[in-house]
């Protein structure tokens, strides 16, 4: 039980705020573009994720009433609390998008993406462009905060900076804090790093010291095992961690991390449970969309679920051709 103190609830928003709430723990699912849809988030909640984020939603698309964008925001039945993450570079659009999000979802948190390094996002003034422009980041936080009218918490996710010579996380974090952000998440890589190289956890530790208990600070980046989460909590003092790529095909990482923090060890997940969970995700996704879409989308996910399974390479070779649910059963039923 020596690590139990590392696992704890987290409060979003000051206790006197009408939107304040407390999570059951501090191991979260990060927003993952093209992956953290409602079916996957539901599985992660089942497996111990205390809080979840949607994949990033375009503020422009929301304002233009794109029906597909609305689908991305839907709450899973077992998500008691969750966050919708939005991105955009214009404060008026982001404010209107926040109003739409709350009208459509009633989510507990709206998270502002200030870290996506993808060029098509950055060139619109969104994502990592905001970490480089703290003044505009602050204006957007303020506009979204006002639009929310105390109906939910407002948080931001930032990067450490633009490149090695332009490290702006401190200015970005202060701008967010000064304009009412209720929590800050840092992925301590620069925009130019993308997802290459290593994240600099020292900068996350410095952010924790800078904020000094005013709002929670969450960490992301290079978290692929329960041990990684434990080390980040220990080394940086952050209030919680977010699994992103580490949860792909491995939603069990939440349960295993909680076991590690509470008991000092965790149990391996047998192949049968992994494949059974993959089928449950496939079935939920098919209900939310349609069988053809779900089966195409789940090819990469079944490949991830089957990593480490004996004969996995052959399974993955067959998976990329699966067209319907019956095809998946032909490939994987032997492992159930």
C-alpha positions as CSV (number, residue, x, y, z in Angstrom):
1,X,0.0,0.0,0.0
2,X,3.1,2.3,-0.1
3,X,1.9,4.1,-3.2
4,X,-1.8,4.6,-2.2
5,X,-1.2,8.3,-1.7
6,X,-0.4,8.7,-5.4
7,X,-3.9,7.5,-6.3
8,X,-6.6,10.0,-5.1
9,X,-9.7,11.9,-6.2
10,X,-9.4,15.2,-8.0
11,X,-11.7,18.2,-7.7
12,X,-12.5,20.2,-10.8
13,X,-13.4,23.8,-9.9
14,X,-13.3,25.4,-6.5
15,X,-15.7,23.9,-4.0
16,X,-17.9,27.0,-3.9
17,X,-18.4,26.9,-7.7
18,X,-21.8,25.5,-8.9
19,X,-20.0,23.3,-11.5
20,X,-17.5,21.8,-9.0
21,X,-17.2,18.0,-8.9
22,X,-14.8,15.4,-7.6
23,X,-13.6,12.4,-9.6
24,X,-13.2,8.9,-8.2
25,X,-9.5,8.8,-9.0
26,X,-6.7,10.5,-11.0
27,X,-6.0,8.2,-13.9
28,X,-7.7,9.6,-17.0
29,X,-8.2,8.9,-20.7
30,X,-6.8,11.7,-22.8
31,X,-8.5,13.1,-25.9
32,X,-7.2,11.0,-28.8
33,X,-8.1,12.0,-32.3
34,X,-9.8,9.2,-34.3
35,X,-9.8,6.9,-31.3
36,X,-11.6,8.2,-28.1
37,X,-15.1,7.8,-29.4
38,X,-18.0,6.9,-27.2
39,X,-17.5,3.2,-27.5
40,X,-13.8,3.3,-26.6
41,X,-14.4,5.7,-23.7
42,X,-17.1,3.5,-22.3
43,X,-14.7,0.5,-22.3
44,X,-12.1,2.7,-20.6
45,X,-14.6,3.7,-17.9
46,X,-15.4,0.0,-17.3
47,X,-11.7,-0.6,-17.0
48,X,-11.1,2.1,-14.3
49,X,-10.6,5.4,-16.1
50,X,-11.8,8.0,-13.6
51,X,-12.3,10.7,-16.2
52,X,-12.5,10.7,-20.0
53,X,-12.2,13.2,-22.8
54,X,-13.7,13.1,-26.3
55,X,-11.5,13.4,-29.3
56,X,-11.1,17.0,-30.3
57,X,-14.2,18.7,-31.8
58,X,-14.0,21.5,-34.3
59,X,-15.5,24.7,-33.0
60,X,-16.1,25.9,-36.6
61,X,-17.9,22.6,-37.5
62,X,-20.1,23.0,-34.4
63,X,-21.1,26.5,-35.3
64,X,-21.9,25.4,-38.8
65,X,-24.1,22.6,-37.4
66,X,-22.1,19.7,-38.7
67,X,-24.1,16.6,-37.6
68,X,-21.1,14.4,-37.6
69,X,-19.3,16.7,-35.1
70,X,-22.3,16.4,-32.8
71,X,-21.9,12.6,-32.8
72,X,-18.3,13.0,-31.5
73,X,-19.6,14.7,-28.3
74,X,-22.2,12.1,-27.2
75,X,-21.9,10.9,-23.6
76,X,-21.4,7.2,-23.1
77,X,-24.1,5.6,-20.8
78,X,-21.5,4.9,-18.1
79,X,-19.8,8.3,-18.2
80,X,-21.0,10.0,-15.0
81,X,-18.6,12.8,-15.7
82,X,-16.6,13.6,-18.9
83,X,-15.1,16.4,-21.0
84,X,-15.7,17.6,-24.5
85,X,-12.5,18.9,-26.0
86,X,-12.9,21.7,-28.6
87,X,-10.4,23.4,-30.8
88,X,-10.4,26.7,-32.7
89,X,-8.4,29.9,-33.2
90,X,-11.1,32.6,-32.9
91,X,-12.6,33.5,-29.5
92,X,-16.1,34.3,-30.8
93,X,-16.4,30.9,-32.5
94,X,-15.0,29.1,-29.5
95,X,-17.5,30.9,-27.2
96,X,-20.4,29.9,-29.5
97,X,-19.1,26.4,-29.7
98,X,-19.0,26.2,-25.9
99,X,-22.7,27.2,-25.7
100,X,-23.6,24.5,-28.3
101,X,-21.6,21.9,-26.4
102,X,-23.4,22.6,-23.2
103,X,-26.8,22.6,-25.0
104,X,-26.2,19.3,-26.7
105,X,-24.3,17.4,-24.0
106,X,-24.4,18.9,-20.5
107,X,-20.8,17.8,-20.1
108,X,-19.0,18.5,-16.8
109,X,-15.9,20.0,-18.5
110,X,-15.0,21.8,-21.7
111,X,-11.3,21.4,-22.5
112,X,-9.6,23.8,-24.9
113,X,-7.0,22.1,-27.2
114,X,-3.9,24.3,-27.2
115,X,-1.5,21.5,-28.1
116,X,-2.3,19.7,-31.3
117,X,0.7,19.8,-33.6
118,X,-1.0,18.7,-36.8
119,X,-0.3,21.4,-39.5
120,X,-3.9,21.7,-40.7
121,X,-5.0,22.5,-37.2
122,X,-2.1,24.8,-36.4
123,X,-2.5,26.9,-39.6
124,X,-6.0,27.9,-38.5
125,X,-4.5,29.4,-35.3
126,X,-5.7,26.5,-33.1
127,X,-3.9,23.7,-31.3
128,X,-0.2,24.4,-30.6
129,X,-0.5,27.8,-32.2
130,X,-2.2,28.9,-29.0
131,X,0.6,27.7,-26.8
132,X,2.9,30.0,-28.8
133,X,0.4,32.9,-28.5
134,X,-0.5,33.2,-24.8
135,X,-2.4,36.4,-25.2
136,X,-4.8,34.9,-27.7
137,X,-5.0,31.7,-25.6
138,X,-6.0,33.8,-22.6
139,X,-8.7,35.6,-24.6
140,X,-10.1,32.3,-25.8
141,X,-10.2,30.9,-22.2
142,X,-11.9,34.1,-21.1
143,X,-14.5,33.9,-23.9
144,X,-15.3,30.2,-23.3
145,X,-15.5,30.8,-19.6
146,X,-18.0,33.6,-20.0
147,X,-20.0,31.6,-22.5
148,X,-20.2,28.6,-20.1
149,X,-21.8,30.8,-17.4
150,X,-20.6,28.6,-14.6
151,X,-22.3,25.5,-16.0
152,X,-19.1,23.5,-16.4
153,X,-15.4,23.6,-15.6
154,X,-13.1,25.0,-18.3
155,X,-9.7,23.5,-18.8
156,X,-6.8,23.7,-21.2
157,X,-4.2,21.3,-22.6
158,X,-0.9,22.8,-23.7
159,X,2.5,21.8,-25.1
160,X,5.8,22.9,-23.8
161,X,6.3,25.3,-26.7
162,X,6.8,25.7,-30.4
163,X,10.3,24.4,-30.7
164,X,13.5,24.1,-28.6
165,X,14.1,27.8,-28.9
166,X,10.5,28.9,-28.2
167,X,9.4,27.4,-24.9
168,X,6.2,29.2,-23.9
169,X,4.5,26.8,-21.5
170,X,4.9,29.2,-18.6
171,X,3.3,32.1,-20.3
172,X,0.6,29.9,-21.7
173,X,-0.2,28.4,-18.3
174,X,-0.3,31.8,-16.6
175,X,-2.6,33.2,-19.3
176,X,-5.0,30.3,-18.9
177,X,-4.9,30.6,-15.1
178,X,-5.4,34.4,-15.1
179,X,-8.5,34.0,-17.3
180,X,-10.2,31.4,-15.3
181,X,-9.0,27.9,-16.3
182,X,-10.0,25.3,-13.8
183,X,-7.2,22.8,-14.6
184,X,-4.1,22.6,-16.9
185,X,-2.8,19.6,-18.7
186,X,0.7,19.6,-20.2
187,X,2.1,17.3,-22.8
188,X,5.8,18.3,-22.4
189,X,6.8,18.1,-26.0
190,X,7.1,21.0,-28.4
191,X,5.0,21.4,-31.5
192,X,8.0,20.6,-33.8
193,X,8.6,17.4,-31.9
194,X,5.1,16.1,-32.7
195,X,5.1,12.7,-31.0
196,X,8.8,12.0,-31.7
197,X,11.7,12.0,-29.2
198,X,10.9,12.2,-25.5
199,X,8.6,14.4,-23.4
200,X,10.4,16.5,-20.9
201,X,8.8,15.7,-17.5
202,X,11.0,18.3,-15.8
203,X,8.9,21.0,-17.5
204,X,5.7,19.3,-16.1
205,X,7.3,19.4,-12.6
206,X,8.0,23.1,-13.1
207,X,4.4,23.7,-14.1
208,X,3.2,22.0,-10.9
209,X,5.5,24.3,-8.9
210,X,4.3,27.4,-10.9
211,X,0.6,26.7,-10.3
212,X,1.3,25.7,-6.7
213,X,-2.0,24.2,-5.9
214,X,-4.2,26.9,-7.5
215,X,-5.7,24.4,-10.0
216,X,-5.0,20.7,-10.7
217,X,-2.2,19.9,-13.1
218,X,-2.4,16.8,-15.2
219,X,0.4,15.2,-17.2
220,X,0.5,13.4,-20.5
221,X,3.3,12.1,-22.8
222,X,5.3,8.8,-22.8
223,X,2.8,6.9,-20.7
224,X,2.7,3.4,-22.0
225,X,2.8,1.2,-18.9
226,X,1.4,1.5,-15.4
227,X,5.0,2.0,-14.1
228,X,5.2,5.1,-16.4
229,X,2.2,6.7,-14.7
230,X,3.6,5.9,-11.3
231,X,6.9,7.5,-12.2
232,X,5.2,10.6,-13.6
233,X,3.2,11.1,-10.4
234,X,6.3,10.6,-8.2
235,X,8.7,12.7,-10.3
236,X,6.5,15.7,-11.2
237,X,4.0,15.9,-8.3
238,X,1.2,16.3,-10.9
239,X,-2.4,15.7,-9.7
240,X,-3.2,13.1,-12.3
241,X,-2.1,11.5,-15.5
242,X,-3.7,11.0,-18.9
243,X,-3.1,7.9,-21.0
244,X,-3.3,8.5,-24.8
245,X,-1.4,6.2,-27.1
246,X,-0.8,3.9,-24.2
247,X,-4.5,3.1,-23.9
248,X,-4.9,2.2,-27.6
249,X,-5.9,-1.4,-27.7
250,X,-5.1,-1.5,-24.0
251,X,-7.9,0.0,-22.0
252,X,-6.8,-2.4,-19.2
253,X,-4.0,0.0,-18.5
254,X,-6.3,2.0,-16.2
255,X,-7.2,-0.9,-14.0
256,X,-3.6,-2.1,-13.9
257,X,-2.3,1.4,-13.0
258,X,-4.8,1.7,-10.1
259,X,-3.8,-1.8,-8.9
260,X,-0.1,-0.8,-9.0
261,X,-0.7,2.4,-7.1
262,X,-3.0,0.8,-4.5
263,X,-1.4,-2.6,-4.1
264,X,2.1,-2.4,-5.5
265,X,1.4,-4.9,-8.3
266,X,-1.1,-5.6,-11.0
267,X,-2.5,-8.6,-12.8
268,X,-1.9,-9.5,-16.5
269,X,-5.0,-9.6,-18.7
270,X,-5.5,-13.0,-20.5
271,X,-5.9,-13.1,-24.3
272,X,-9.5,-14.2,-24.0
273,X,-10.5,-11.1,-22.0
274,X,-8.6,-8.8,-24.3
275,X,-10.4,-10.2,-27.4
276,X,-13.8,-10.3,-25.6
277,X,-13.4,-6.7,-24.8
278,X,-12.5,-5.9,-28.4
279,X,-15.7,-7.5,-29.5
280,X,-17.7,-5.5,-27.0
281,X,-16.2,-2.3,-28.3
282,X,-16.9,-3.4,-31.9
283,X,-20.6,-4.1,-31.0
284,X,-21.0,-0.7,-29.3
285,X,-19.4,1.1,-32.2
286,X,-21.7,-0.7,-34.7
287,X,-24.7,0.4,-32.7
288,X,-23.5,4.0,-32.5
289,X,-22.7,4.2,-36.3
290,X,-23.2,1.1,-38.5
291,X,-21.6,-2.3,-39.0
292,X,-19.5,-1.3,-42.1
293,X,-18.0,1.8,-40.4
294,X,-17.4,0.0,-37.2
295,X,-15.7,-3.0,-38.8
296,X,-13.4,-0.7,-40.8
297,X,-12.5,1.4,-37.8
298,X,-11.9,-1.6,-35.6
299,X,-9.3,-3.1,-37.8
300,X,-6.6,-1.0,-36.2
301,X,-8.1,-1.5,-32.8
302,X,-8.2,-5.3,-33.1
303,X,-4.6,-5.2,-34.3
304,X,-3.7,-3.3,-31.1
305,X,-5.8,-5.6,-28.9
306,X,-4.0,-8.7,-30.3
307,X,-0.5,-7.4,-29.7
308,X,1.5,-10.0,-27.7
309,X,-0.9,-12.8,-28.4
310,X,0.7,-16.0,-29.9
311,X,0.2,-15.9,-33.6
312,X,-0.6,-12.2,-33.5
313,X,1.1,-11.3,-36.7
314,X,-1.1,-13.7,-38.7
315,X,-4.2,-12.4,-36.9
316,X,-3.3,-8.9,-37.8
317,X,-2.7,-9.8,-41.4
318,X,-6.3,-11.2,-41.5
319,X,-7.8,-8.4,-39.5
320,X,-7.0,-5.7,-42.1
321,X,-9.3,-7.4,-44.5
322,X,-12.3,-7.9,-42.1
323,X,-15.5,-6.5,-43.6
324,X,-18.2,-7.4,-41.1
325,X,-18.6,-8.7,-37.6
326,X,-18.8,-12.3,-38.8
327,X,-15.3,-11.9,-40.3
328,X,-14.0,-10.9,-36.9
329,X,-15.5,-13.9,-35.3
330,X,-13.9,-16.2,-37.8
331,X,-10.5,-14.7,-37.0
332,X,-10.8,-14.4,-33.3
333,X,-13.3,-16.8,-31.8
334,X,-10.6,-19.3,-31.1
335,X,-9.3,-16.9,-28.5
336,X,-12.6,-16.5,-26.6
